[in-house]
């Protein structure tokens, strides 16, 4: 049975249901974001760990030119190594029906003796593994099969070491090694034009003259074994076999991309909830402060009837707890629904045998505690003031406010303003802290509106910058093996080629202090213009003869700056080493890169006019002829078409960020309307006696409304510029959270985004005032004037 205080609680909540809903919705927005992001982290992390463990994701990976299979036994004998699986890995050109551009097939050999895989085992979605001795049977990755509508029994034409062959698909599968499936160096999947194929060892090894040898390996570490000494010994043993340097799972492109995604979610799981809950705390404080002021006499009567200060205090704390419970329930439901919907986005990037959304119940409990803490912090001072109020003092009405002219009036700045506007100024000056809290809430609401627009601005800028300003080529072609001048001559004389610029890239390890990164250093000729190197200000960086130019992100990772000298350790050829000063930092948004002058790189490698690729512009009228010829060129292993990359970006990153932008916009609109409506409703509740008095003494309905409108307008106008500044800071933080070593977003905020934020908040103010104006018409003038409070 409800106590008298609880019955009073529910009656009061019924009267203030509009404000109750507004505050609860704002709190629910923050909690929904926290529950959604924490649940997505749990989903991805637990799914990844289970997949890696069950299907034997390797701890160490390595590539090399060629080593006899006996070397795999030597690697397995290194202390700390539990298992080694040698294999042959090559990229081949695919001729897919209906696709003019050549696609790329990444072929990974299965164990040479026909035994089951030990590491990176295949999860078979359909079909079976190739039968031992079959040279044309393959298992294809699920992402590629789905994008090209392939199934067991279909065939795919591949150019394998210059020979055109038809591969028969006998199975569709997945591997923990390729959760994120993209070409080497690319940060976006293009599943239609890139896929992984698993093939019998003998079939692929014989085709590439690697029978009895391997050019790639995966290894598993023994429990508690340190990877550093193991990798050092592997590199030493394989140095004479053209090893490019072993690396751990953390540096594997697929695992690294997934780690980065989880890191972004971890940042978002903190930033957004803190902001929303801060707004909710402001609102709870304002609502209960107004309630306590209006119920001074009731507090006195409760104490006079024998209720203790603790009972009265707990009674008012229950108002906050009701908001917390309602907000947590709404936030939990919304977070679960949003997370369940967004988890499908990750299938565009990451492939698991099963990706099922898991609700983080711990996050729900944490959300309840955090929201209760935020609400309690917002009302603690108000409740303490209520319980400290002596009954005799509380029985008296609150001391009248100071009705002296406002500062603006004393300075003579309001001569031409209406009486209603001057009243608004006086009320704000009489209650400065209440005005400050309201302005803070409105500023936060305004700032939240800037982020969705900025995300759209950043994507638009990235599309223009990356695919127009930087990448001016139409196609990039990479060769299976480096070639001389004839190789470049053949590329620039392909049908329709209007311009060609040679490139030479070598696998290297860049060191600065104790930091290092393994990547390809690319050499480009002087005056190259098809792939431009631009700094943060959009200025072209010309490659120096005696130094290196690198991504700004790479310099930040290794802790270097312009002028510092880095060590370049080449991992191929004669494996030379040299130091080079950093001459410039480029602004790029995908992966990290380093560039040298082509002649300087060739000099370092002690070679002639060697190339392993070229940037090309192609006559659109001869596009099909060009693509047909490239498909038949045995030496062309990878062909990257700029238009295809742009389409892949729009279908993956662009689409996912667009969905997030809509989500953030919806939440920001809810907060904006909630904050403004709550502010207007409180102003009406606190001043209904004054407003009724004005009506009685002859003020019209419009004049009375102008008093409230003037006050709300002043607060909104003051909050807007502060909110735009906050929005810029929030956007900077969120965009930087999205930015990782593999993928980054530029920080761009156009005037349109600021304008939309202003329009939404002012629209919220106008609609809220319309609602409050209707309440003004319903004021009981006689009843209000009789009330003592």
C-alpha positions in Angstrom: 0.0 0.0 0.0 1.3 3.4 -1.0 2.3 5.8 1.8 0.9 9.4 1.8 4.2 10.7 0.6 4.3 8.3 -2.3 0.7 9.3 -3.2 1.8 12.9 -3.2 4.8 11.9 -5.4 2.6 10.4 -8.1 0.2 13.3 -8.0 3.0 15.7 -8.5 4.5 13.6 -11.3 1.2 13.5 -13.1 1.1 17.3 -13.1 4.6 17.7 -14.4 4.5 14.8 -16.8 5.7 16.9 -19.7 8.9 17.9 -18.0 9.3 14.3 -16.6 9.1 13.0 -20.2 11.5 15.7 -21.5 14.2 15.0 -18.9 13.8 11.2 -19.2 14.2 11.3 -22.9 17.4 13.3 -22.7 18.8 10.9 -20.1 17.6 8.0 -22.3 19.6 9.3 -25.3 22.8 9.3 -23.3 22.2 5.9 -21.8 21.1 4.5 -25.2 24.4 5.6 -26.7 26.4 4.1 -23.9 24.5 0.8 -23.9 24.6 0.6 -27.7 28.3 1.2 -28.0 29.2 -1.0 -25.0 27.1 -3.8 -26.4 28.6 -3.5 -29.8 32.1 -3.6 -28.2 31.0 -6.8 -26.4 29.6 -8.3 -29.6 32.7 -7.6 -31.7 35.2 -8.5 -29.0 33.6 -11.7 -27.9 32.8 -12.9 -31.5 36.4 -12.1 -32.6 38.0 -13.9 -29.6 35.8 -17.0 -30.0 36.4 -17.1 -33.8 40.2 -16.7 -33.4 40.4 -19.4 -30.7 38.2 -21.9 -32.4 39.7 -21.6 -35.9 43.3 -21.1 -34.9 44.2 -17.5 -35.7 48.0 -17.4 -36.0 50.1 -15.3 -33.7 52.9 -14.5 -36.2 52.8 -14.0 -40.0 55.6 -13.6 -42.5 56.3 -13.3 -46.2 59.4 -14.0 -48.2 60.6 -14.7 -51.8 61.3 -18.4 -51.6 62.5 -20.9 -49.0 62.6 -24.7 -49.0 59.9 -26.4 -47.0 62.7 -27.7 -44.7 63.1 -24.2 -43.4 59.6 -24.5 -41.9 60.9 -27.2 -39.6 63.8 -24.9 -38.6 61.2 -22.2 -37.7 59.2 -24.7 -35.7 62.3 -25.5 -33.6 62.7 -21.9 -32.4 62.0 -21.7 -28.6 58.5 -20.4 -28.0 57.1 -21.6 -31.3 54.2 -24.1 -31.0 53.3 -24.6 -34.7 54.4 -23.3 -38.1 52.4 -23.7 -41.3 54.2 -22.9 -44.6 52.2 -22.0 -47.6 52.3 -20.3 -51.0 50.4 -17.1 -51.3 50.0 -15.2 -54.7 47.7 -12.6 -56.2 46.2 -13.4 -59.6 44.1 -11.5 -62.1 40.5 -12.6 -62.4 38.3 -12.2 -65.5 34.7 -11.9 -64.2 31.7 -11.9 -66.5 29.9 -8.5 -66.6 32.8 -6.7 -65.0 35.1 -4.9 -67.4 37.8 -4.2 -64.8 40.2 -7.0 -63.8 39.5 -8.4 -60.4 42.1 -9.7 -58.0 42.2 -13.2 -56.5 44.4 -13.7 -53.4 45.3 -17.4 -53.5 46.4 -19.1 -50.3 47.6 -22.7 -50.5 46.3 -25.4 -48.3 48.7 -27.8 -46.5 50.9 -29.7 -49.0 50.3 -33.1 -47.5 46.5 -32.9 -47.5 46.3 -32.8 -43.8 43.8 -30.5 -42.1 44.9 -26.9 -41.5 46.5 -26.2 -38.1 46.3 -22.4 -38.3 43.8 -20.0 -39.8 41.4 -22.9 -40.4 38.5 -22.4 -42.9 34.9 -22.3 -41.7 33.0 -23.9 -44.5 29.7 -22.1 -45.2 28.9 -24.2 -48.2 30.4 -27.1 -50.1 33.7 -28.8 -49.3 37.5 -28.4 -49.4 39.4 -29.3 -52.6 40.1 -33.0 -53.0 43.8 -33.9 -52.7 45.4 -33.9 -56.2 42.8 -31.6 -57.8 44.5 -28.7 -59.4 41.5 -26.5 -60.4 39.3 -26.8 -57.3 39.1 -23.9 -55.0 37.3 -22.6 -51.9 36.3 -18.9 -52.3 35.7 -16.4 -49.6 32.1 -15.7 -48.7 32.3 -11.9 -49.2 33.5 -12.3 -52.7 31.0 -15.1 -53.5 28.1 -13.1 -52.2 29.1 -9.9 -54.1 29.5 -11.9 -57.4 26.6 -14.4 -56.8 28.9 -17.4 -56.9 28.2 -20.8 -55.5 29.7 -24.3 -55.5 29.8 -25.6 -59.0 30.5 -22.2 -60.6 33.8 -21.4 -62.3 36.0 -18.4 -62.3 38.6 -17.5 -65.0 42.0 -16.6 -63.5 45.4 -15.7 -65.1 47.8 -17.7 -63.1 51.4 -16.9 -63.9 50.5 -15.9 -67.4 48.3 -18.9 -68.1 44.6 -18.5 -68.4 42.8 -21.2 -66.4 39.3 -21.9 -65.1 39.0 -22.5 -61.4 36.1 -24.6 -60.2 34.4 -23.4 -56.9 33.8 -26.4 -54.6 33.2 -24.5 -51.4 32.5 -21.1 -49.9 34.2 -20.3 -46.6 35.7 -17.9 -44.1 39.0 -17.6 -42.3 39.9 -15.7 -39.1 42.9 -14.4 -41.1 40.5 -12.5 -43.4 37.8 -11.1 -41.2 38.5 -7.8 -42.9 39.1 -8.7 -46.6 40.9 -6.1 -48.7 43.9 -5.7 -50.9 47.2 -5.1 -49.2 47.5 -1.5 -48.3 43.8 -0.7 -48.9 41.6 0.3 -46.0 38.2 -0.4 -47.7 36.8 -3.7 -48.8 35.9 -4.1 -52.5 34.3 -7.5 -52.3 33.2 -7.5 -55.9 36.7 -7.1 -57.3 38.8 -8.8 -54.6 38.4 -12.2 -53.0 40.4 -14.9 -51.2 40.8 -18.3 -52.7 42.1 -21.5 -51.0 43.7 -24.0 -53.3 45.8 -27.2 -53.0 49.4 -26.5 -52.4 50.7 -28.5 -55.4 48.4 -26.7 -57.9 49.6 -23.2 -57.0 53.2 -24.1 -56.1 53.8 -25.8 -59.4 52.3 -22.9 -61.3 54.7 -20.4 -59.7 57.8 -22.7 -59.6 57.6 -23.0 -55.9 57.1 -26.8 -55.6 58.9 -27.9 -52.5 59.1 -24.3 -51.2 57.0 -21.6 -49.6 56.8 -17.8 -49.8 54.5 -17.2 -46.8 54.0 -18.7 -43.3 51.9 -18.5 -40.2 53.0 -19.5 -36.7 51.5 -20.0 -33.3 53.3 -19.2 -30.1 53.6 -21.4 -27.1 51.8 -20.1 -24.0 53.5 -17.1 -22.3 56.1 -17.0 -25.1 57.3 -13.4 -26.0 56.9 -12.6 -29.7 59.9 -10.3 -29.9 62.8 -12.8 -29.7 60.8 -15.3 -31.8 60.4 -12.7 -34.6 64.0 -11.7 -34.4 65.2 -15.3 -34.8 62.7 -15.9 -37.7 64.0 -12.8 -39.5 67.6 -14.0 -39.0 66.9 -17.5 -40.4 65.0 -16.2 -43.4 67.2 -13.2 -44.2 68.8 -15.1 -47.1 65.4 -16.1 -48.5 64.1 -12.6 -49.2 62.1 -12.3 -46.0 60.1 -9.1 -45.7 60.0 -9.3 -41.9 57.7 -11.3 -39.6 55.0 -9.5 -37.7 52.5 -10.2 -34.9 48.8 -10.6 -35.1 48.4 -7.0 -33.8 50.0 -5.7 -37.0 48.0 -8.0 -39.3 45.9 -5.8 -41.6 42.6 -7.6 -40.8 43.2 -7.8 -37.1 44.4 -4.2 -36.9 41.4 -2.9 -38.7 39.1 -4.7 -36.3 41.1 -3.4 -33.3 40.7 0.1 -34.6 36.9 -0.2 -34.9 36.7 -1.4 -31.3 38.9 1.5 -30.2 36.6 4.0 -31.9 33.5 2.5 -30.2 35.3 2.7 -26.8 35.9 6.4 -27.3 32.2 7.0 -28.3 31.0 4.9 -25.3 32.3 7.7 -23.0 32.0 11.0 -24.9 28.4 11.0 -25.8 26.9 9.6 -22.6 28.9 12.2 -20.6 27.4 15.1 -22.6 23.8 13.8 -22.5 23.9 13.0 -18.8 25.4 16.4 -18.1 22.4 18.0 -19.9 20.0 15.7 -18.0 21.6 16.6 -14.6 21.1 20.3 -15.4 17.4 19.6 -16.3 16.8 17.5 -13.2 18.3 20.3 -11.0 16.1 22.9 -12.6 12.9 20.9 -12.4 13.3 19.9 -8.7 14.6 23.4 -7.7 11.4 24.8 -9.1 9.3 22.1 -7.3 10.9 22.8 -3.9 10.4 26.5 -4.2 6.7 26.0 -5.1 6.2 23.5 -2.2 7.8 25.5 0.7 4.5 25.5 2.6 4.0 21.8 2.0 7.5 21.0 3.3 6.6 22.9 6.4 3.4 21.1 6.9 5.1 17.7 6.4 7.6 18.5 9.1 4.9 19.9 11.4 3.0 16.6 11.0 6.1 14.7 12.2 7.9 13.7 9.1 11.7 13.7 9.7 14.2 15.6 7.5 15.4 12.2 6.1 11.9 11.2 5.1 11.3 14.6 3.4 14.7 14.4 1.7 14.1 10.9 0.4 10.6 12.0 -0.8 12.2 14.6 -3.1 15.1 12.3 -4.1 12.4 9.9 -5.4 11.5 12.4 -8.1 15.0 12.0 -9.4 14.9 8.3 -9.0 11.7 8.0 -11.0 13.4 10.0 -13.8 16.4 7.7 -13.6 14.3 4.5 -13.8 12.2 5.8 -16.7 15.3 7.0 -18.5 17.2 3.8 -17.9 14.3 1.7 -19.2 13.9 3.9 -22.3 17.7 4.0 -22.8 18.0 0.2 -22.4 15.3 -0.5 -24.9 16.5 2.1 -27.4 20.2 1.1 -27.0 19.3 -2.6 -27.6 17.3 -1.7 -30.7 19.9 0.6 -32.1 22.7 -1.8 -31.4 20.8 -4.7 -33.0 20.3 -2.5 -36.1 23.8 -1.2 -36.3 25.5 -4.6 -35.9 24.4 -5.3 -39.4 26.6 -2.5 -40.7 29.6 -4.3 -39.6 28.9 -7.1 -42.0 29.9 -4.7 -44.7 33.4 -4.6 -43.3 33.9 -7.7 -41.2 33.0 -11.3 -41.9 32.4 -13.8 -39.1 30.7 -17.2 -39.2 28.0 -15.5 -37.1 27.7 -12.0 -35.8 24.8 -11.9 -33.3 24.1 -8.8 -31.2 24.8 -9.4 -27.5 23.3 -7.0 -25.0 25.8 -5.9 -22.4 23.8 -6.4 -19.2 26.8 -5.0 -17.3 26.5 -1.8 -19.3 22.8 -1.6 -18.4 23.6 -1.8 -14.6 26.4 0.7 -15.1 24.0 3.0 -17.0 21.6 2.8 -14.0 24.3 3.7 -11.5 25.7 6.5 -13.7 22.3 8.0 -14.4 21.4 7.8 -10.7 24.7 9.5 -9.9 24.1 12.2 -12.4 20.6 12.8 -11.3 21.6 12.8 -7.6 24.4 15.3 -8.3 21.8 17.5 -10.0 19.4 17.5 -7.1 21.5 17.0 -4.0 21.8 20.7 -3.3 18.1 21.3 -3.8 17.1 18.4 -1.5 19.5 19.6 1.2 18.0 23.0 1.1 14.5 21.5 1.4 15.3 19.4 4.4 17.1 22.2 6.2 14.2 24.5 5.9 12.6 25.1 9.4 8.8 24.6 9.5 8.2 28.1 10.8 10.2 29.7 8.0 8.8 27.4 5.3 5.2 28.4 6.4 6.0 32.0 5.2 6.1 32.7 1.5 9.5 33.0 -0.1 11.0 36.5 0.4 10.1 38.8 -2.4 12.6 39.2 -5.2 14.6 42.4 -5.7 12.6 44.3 -8.2 15.1 47.1 -8.8 15.9 48.0 -12.4 18.3 45.7 -14.3 21.8 46.7 -15.1 20.8 47.3 -18.7 18.0 49.6 -17.5 20.4 51.5 -15.2 22.7 52.1 -18.1 19.9 53.4 -20.2 20.1 50.7 -22.9 16.4 49.7 -22.7 14.6 52.9 -23.4 13.0 51.7 -26.6 12.2 48.2 -25.4 8.7 47.0 -24.3 7.8 46.6 -20.6 7.7 42.8 -21.1 11.3 42.7 -22.4 12.5 44.8 -19.5 10.7 42.4 -17.1 12.5 39.5 -18.8 15.9 41.2 -18.2 15.1 41.8 -14.6 14.1 38.1 -14.0 17.3 36.9 -15.6 19.4 39.2 -13.4 17.5 38.2 -10.3 18.2 34.5 -10.9 21.6 34.5 -12.5 22.5 30.8 -11.7 19.3 29.6 -13.0 20.0 31.5 -16.2 23.5 30.1 -16.4 22.3 26.5 -16.0 19.6 27.1 -18.7 22.2 28.6 -21.1 24.5 25.7 -20.5 21.8 23.2 -21.3 20.9 25.1 -24.5 24.5 25.4 -25.4 25.0 21.6 -25.1 21.9 21.0 -27.2 23.2 23.4 -29.9 26.6 21.8 -29.9 25.2 18.4 -30.4 23.5 19.6 -33.6 26.8 20.6 -35.1 28.3 17.1 -35.2 25.9 15.4 -37.7 26.4 18.2 -40.2 30.1 18.2 -39.7 30.2 14.4 -40.4 28.5 15.0 -43.7 30.8 18.0 -44.5 33.9 15.8 -43.7 32.7 13.0 -46.0 32.0 15.5 -48.9 35.4 17.0 -48.4 37.1 13.6 -48.3 35.5 12.6 -51.5 36.6 15.8 -53.3 40.1 15.8 -51.7 41.0 12.2 -52.1 39.5 11.4 -55.5 40.0 14.8 -57.2 42.8 16.7 -55.6 45.1 13.8 -54.7 44.3 10.9 -56.9 44.3 12.3 -60.5 45.0 9.0 -62.1 42.3 6.7 -63.5 44.1 3.4 -62.8 47.1 2.1 -60.8 48.7 -1.1 -62.1 51.2 -3.2 -60.0 53.4 -5.8 -61.5 53.9 -9.4 -60.2 57.7 -8.7 -60.1 59.7 -5.5 -60.5 60.7 -4.9 -64.1 63.0 -2.5 -66.1 62.3 0.1 -68.7 60.5 -2.3 -71.0 57.9 -3.0 -68.3 57.1 0.7 -68.1 57.1 1.0 -71.9 54.6 -1.8 -72.1 52.3 -0.1 -69.5 52.3 3.3 -71.1 51.5 1.8 -74.5 48.5 -0.1 -73.4 45.4 0.9 -75.4 44.0 4.3 -74.5 46.8 5.4 -72.0 47.1 9.1 -72.2 49.7 9.6 -69.5 51.8 7.3 -67.3 54.0 7.9 -64.3 56.3 5.1 -63.0 56.4 4.0 -59.4 58.8 1.8 -57.5 57.8 0.6 -54.0 60.0 -1.4 -51.7 59.0 -3.1 -48.4 60.9 -1.4 -45.6 61.0 -0.8 -41.9 61.1 2.8 -40.8 62.7 3.5 -37.4 62.8 6.5 -35.2 64.1 6.0 -31.7 62.4 2.9 -30.4 59.4 3.3 -32.7 59.1 1.6 -36.1 56.6 0.8 -38.7 56.8 -1.8 -41.6 55.4 -0.4 -44.8 56.2 0.1 -48.5 58.4 3.2 -49.3 57.2 4.4 -52.8 59.4 6.2 -55.2 57.9 8.7 -57.7 59.6 10.7 -60.4 60.2 14.5 -60.2 57.2 16.5 -61.3 54.8 13.6 -60.9 51.2 14.9 -60.9 48.9 11.9 -61.1 49.2 11.1 -57.4 49.8 14.4 -55.7 51.4 14.8 -52.2 49.6 17.6 -50.4 50.3 19.0 -46.9 47.6 20.0 -44.4 47.1 23.4 -46.2 46.6 21.8 -49.6 50.0 22.8 -50.9 51.9 20.4 -53.1 55.0 18.8 -51.6 57.8 18.2 -54.1 59.9 15.1 -53.4 63.4 16.1 -52.3 66.6 14.4 -53.6 68.0 13.7 -50.1 65.1 12.9 -47.8 61.7 11.3 -47.3 58.1 12.5 -47.2 55.6 10.7 -45.1 52.0 10.7 -43.8 51.4 13.1 -40.9 49.8 10.1 -39.1 52.9 8.0 -39.6 55.1 10.8 -38.1 52.8 11.0 -35.1 52.9 7.2 -34.6 56.7 7.1 -34.5 57.0 10.4 -32.7 59.0 12.2 -35.4 58.7 15.7 -37.0 60.0 17.5 -40.0 63.8 17.7 -39.9 64.2 14.5 -37.8 66.2 11.7 -39.4 64.6 8.2 -39.7 66.3 5.0 -40.5 65.1 3.2 -43.6 65.8 -0.6 -43.5 64.9 -2.1 -46.8 63.5 -5.6 -46.5 64.2 -6.8 -50.1 67.0 -7.0 -52.6 70.3 -6.4 -51.0 68.5 -5.1 -47.9 70.3 -1.7 -47.7 70.0 0.7 -44.7 70.3 4.4 -44.6 69.1 7.4 -42.7 67.1 10.1 -44.3 65.6 13.4 -43.0 61.9 14.0 -43.0 61.3 16.8 -45.5 57.5 17.0 -45.5 54.3 15.6 -44.0 51.4 14.8 -46.2 47.7 15.0 -45.2 46.2 11.6 -46.2 43.2 9.8 -44.7 43.8 6.1 -45.3 46.7 4.1 -43.9 50.2 5.5 -43.6 52.7 6.0 -46.4 56.2 7.1 -47.1 57.6 8.5 -50.4 61.0 9.2 -51.9 62.3 10.6 -55.1 62.4 7.7 -57.6 66.0 8.2 -58.6 67.0 8.4 -54.9 65.2 5.2 -54.1 66.7 3.4 -57.1 70.2 4.6 -55.9 69.4 3.2 -52.5 68.5 -0.1 -54.0 71.5 -0.1 -56.3 69.4 -0.7 -59.4 68.6 0.9 -62.7 65.3 2.0 -64.1 63.3 -0.6 -62.2 59.6 -0.2 -61.6 56.8 -2.3 -60.1 53.8 -0.2 -61.2 52.5 2.9 -62.7 49.8 5.6 -62.4 47.8 5.8 -65.6 45.2 8.1 -67.1 43.1 6.4 -69.7 41.0 7.7 -72.6 37.4 6.9 -71.7 36.6 6.1 -75.3 39.1 3.3 -75.2 38.3 2.1 -71.6 37.0 -1.3 -72.6 40.0 -1.9 -74.9 42.4 -0.9 -72.1 40.7 -3.2 -69.6 40.6 -6.1 -72.0 44.3 -5.8 -72.6 45.2 -5.4 -68.9 43.3 -8.7 -68.2 45.5 -10.4 -70.8 48.7 -8.9 -69.4 50.5 -11.7 -67.4 52.7 -9.3 -65.5 49.9 -7.1 -64.2 48.9 -8.6 -60.8 46.9 -5.8 -59.2 44.8 -3.2 -61.0 43.2 -0.5 -58.9 40.5 1.6 -60.6 39.8 4.9 -58.9 36.1 4.9 -59.8 35.8 1.4 -58.2 37.5 2.6 -55.1 35.1 5.6 -54.9 32.1 3.3 -55.3 33.4 0.9 -52.6 33.8 3.9 -50.3 30.3 5.1 -50.9 28.9 1.6 -50.3 30.8 0.9 -47.1 32.3 3.8 -45.1 30.1 6.5 -46.7 26.9 4.5 -46.0 27.8 3.6 -42.4 28.8 7.1 -41.5 25.6 8.4 -43.1 23.6 6.1 -40.8 25.5 7.2 -37.8 25.0 10.8 -38.8 21.2 10.3 -39.0 21.3 8.6 -35.6 23.3 11.5 -34.0 21.0 14.0 -35.6 17.9 12.3 -34.2 19.3 12.2 -30.7 20.4 15.9 -30.9 16.9 17.0 -32.0 15.4 15.1 -29.0 17.9 16.9 -26.7 17.3 20.3 -28.2 13.5 20.1 -27.9 13.7 18.6 -24.4 16.0 21.3 -23.1 14.1 24.2 -24.6 10.7 22.9 -23.6 11.9 22.2 -20.1 13.3 25.7 -19.8 10.1 27.3 -21.0 7.9 25.1 -18.8 9.9 25.9 -15.7 9.7 29.7 -16.5 5.9 29.4 -16.7 5.6 27.4 -13.5 7.8 29.8 -11.5 6.1 33.0 -12.8 2.5 32.0 -13.2 1.5 34.2 -10.3 3.3 37.2 -11.7 1.9 36.6 -15.2 -1.7 36.2 -13.8 -1.2 39.5 -11.9 -0.3 41.2 -15.2 -3.4 39.8 -16.8 -5.6 41.1 -14.0 -4.1 44.6 -14.1 -4.9 44.9 -17.8 -2.0 43.3 -19.8 -3.2 41.5 -22.9 -2.5 37.8 -23.6 0.1 38.8 -26.2 1.9 41.2 -23.8 2.0 38.6 -21.1 3.4 36.1 -23.5 6.1 38.5 -24.6 7.5 38.5 -21.1 8.2 34.8 -21.3 9.2 35.0 -25.0 11.6 37.8 -24.2 13.3 35.8 -21.4 13.5 32.6 -23.6 14.8 34.6 -26.5 17.6 36.2 -24.5 18.7 32.8 -23.1 18.6 31.2 -26.6 20.5 34.0 -28.3 23.2 33.9 -25.5 23.5 30.1 -25.7 23.7 29.8 -29.5 27.3 31.2 -30.0 28.5 29.3 -27.0 26.8 26.2 -28.3 28.5 26.5 -31.7 31.9 26.8 -30.0 31.1 23.7 -27.9 29.9 21.9 -31.1 33.3 22.6 -32.8 35.1 21.2 -29.8 32.8 18.1 -29.6 33.2 17.5 -33.3 37.0 17.8 -33.1 37.0 15.1 -30.3 34.6 12.8 -32.1 36.3 13.1 -35.5 39.7 12.4 -33.8 38.1 9.4 -32.1 37.1 8.1 -35.6 40.6 8.6 -36.8 43.0 5.7 -36.5 46.2 4.6 -38.2 44.2 2.8 -40.8 41.4 5.2 -41.5 41.0 8.9 -40.7 38.5 11.6 -41.3 39.2 15.3 -42.0 37.8 17.9 -39.7 35.5 20.1 -41.8 32.6 22.2 -40.6 30.8 24.3 -43.2 28.6 27.3 -42.4 25.6 25.2 -43.4 26.1 22.9 -40.4 26.2 25.8 -38.0 23.1 27.2 -39.7 21.2 24.0 -39.4 22.1 23.8 -35.7 20.8 27.3 -35.1 17.6 26.6 -37.1 16.9 23.4 -35.1 17.3 25.1 -31.7 15.3 28.2 -32.7 12.6 25.9 -34.1 12.6 24.0 -30.9 12.3 27.3 -29.0 9.4 28.4 -31.2 7.4 25.1 -30.8 8.1 25.0 -27.1 6.8 28.5 -26.7 3.7 27.7 -28.7 2.9 24.9 -26.2 3.6 27.2 -23.2 1.5 29.9 -24.8 -1.5 27.6 -24.9 -1.0 26.9 -21.2 -1.0 30.7 -20.5 -4.5 30.9 -21.9 -5.6 28.3 -19.4 -4.3 30.1 -16.3 -6.9 30.2 -13.5 -6.4 33.9 -12.7 -8.5 33.9 -9.5 -7.0 30.6 -8.2 -3.4 31.7 -8.9 -3.9 35.0 -7.1 -5.4 33.2 -4.1 -2.4 30.9 -3.8 0.1 31.9 -1.2 3.1 30.5 -3.0 
